[in-house]
C-alpha cells in the first residue's frame, strides 16, 4: 500500500497464487483455479475474471487489460470491447493504453486499439519492444546470431511505434554480461 502498510491478499480458491500485473490500486492475480482482480484497500474480497488459469492478465494500464487466451492469442480488453491479436508470450501496454507491443512468431509488432498492426523495422534477426519510453516510443532489444549462443550479438534500440522506424541503436556487451531490462510481462507456464 502507498503508505508502506503491508496487506495480506485474499484467500483464493486455487493453488500457487501469483501476481501477474498491477494497474494503480488494482492487483491482478492468477492461481490454479482462475484469474482475479483485487484491491488492497479491501483485502479480503476479490473479483473473479475467469476460471481458465491460462487467461492471465499480462499487463494493465488505466483499466485496459492485456490477457492471454487459449491458442496463443492475446486479448486487449478496453471499456467493454475486446480486440483479439496474435502473440506468443509477450505483451506490454503503452502508458496511455492506446498501443501494445507484442512478440508474434518472432516478429516485433505494435498494435493499436483498432487492430492496426505496425512491424518494428529494427534490421536485426530478432527483436522485441520491451519498455515504453513515452506514449509512442518503445525501447527494443534486438539480437543477431540467435541460433548460436556463442555468437549472439545484442542491440538496444528506440522505435517509433506509429511508423515502425527504429534508431540504429547501441551495441550491448556480450550476452550474459549485462542485466536484461525490467518491464517484461511473460505468462507463467
Secondary structure in CASP SS format (residue, H / E / C, confidence):
PFRMAT SS
TARGET T0000
AUTHOR 0000-0000-0000
METHOD secondary structure of the structure
MODEL  1
X C 1.00
X C 1.00
X C 1.00
X C 1.00
X C 1.00
X C 1.00
X C 1.00
X C 1.00
X C 1.00
X C 1.00
X C 1.00
X C 1.00
X C 1.00
X C 1.00
X C 1.00
X C 1.00
X C 1.00
X E 1.00
X E 1.00
X E 1.00
X E 1.00
X E 1.00
X E 1.00
X C 1.00
X C 1.00
X E 1.00
X E 1.00
X E 1.00
X E 1.00
X E 1.00
X E 1.00
X C 1.00
X C 1.00
X E 1.00
X E 1.00
X E 1.00
X E 1.00
X E 1.00
X E 1.00
X H 1.00
X H 1.00
X H 1.00
X C 1.00
X C 1.00
X C 1.00
X C 1.00
X E 1.00
X E 1.00
X E 1.00
X E 1.00
X C 1.00
X C 1.00
X C 1.00
X C 1.00
X C 1.00
X C 1.00
X E 1.00
X E 1.00
X E 1.00
X E 1.00
X E 1.00
X C 1.00
X C 1.00
X E 1.00
X E 1.00
X E 1.00
X E 1.00
X E 1.00
X E 1.00
X C 1.00
X C 1.00
X C 1.00
X E 1.00
X E 1.00
X E 1.00
X E 1.00
X E 1.00
X E 1.00
X C 1.00
X C 1.00
X E 1.00
X E 1.00
X E 1.00
X E 1.00
X E 1.00
X E 1.00
X C 1.00
X C 1.00
X C 1.00
X E 1.00
X E 1.00
X E 1.00
X E 1.00
X C 1.00
X C 1.00
X C 1.00
X C 1.00
X C 1.00
X E 1.00
X E 1.00
X E 1.00
X E 1.00
X E 1.00
X E 1.00
X C 1.00
X C 1.00
X E 1.00
X E 1.00
X E 1.00
X E 1.00
X E 1.00
X E 1.00
X C 1.00
X C 1.00
X C 1.00
X C 1.00
X E 1.00
X E 1.00
X E 1.00
X C 1.00
X E 1.00
X C 1.00
X C 1.00
X C 1.00
X C 1.00
X E 1.00
X E 1.00
X E 1.00
X E 1.00
X E 1.00
X E 1.00
X E 1.00
X C 1.00
X C 1.00
X C 1.00
X C 1.00
X E 1.00
X E 1.00
X E 1.00
X E 1.00
X E 1.00
X E 1.00
X E 1.00
X E 1.00
X C 1.00
X C 1.00
X C 1.00
X C 1.00
X H 1.00
X H 1.00
X H 1.00
X C 1.00
X E 1.00
X E 1.00
X E 1.00
X E 1.00
X E 1.00
X E 1.00
X E 1.00
X E 1.00
X C 1.00
X C 1.00
X C 1.00
X C 1.00
X E 1.00
X E 1.00
X C 1.00
X C 1.00
X C 1.00
X E 1.00
X E 1.00
X C 1.00
X C 1.00
X C 1.00
X C 1.00
X C 1.00
X C 1.00
X C 1.00
X C 1.00
X C 1.00
X C 1.00
X C 1.00
X C 1.00
X C 1.00
X C 1.00
X E 1.00
X C 1.00
X C 1.00
X C 1.00
END
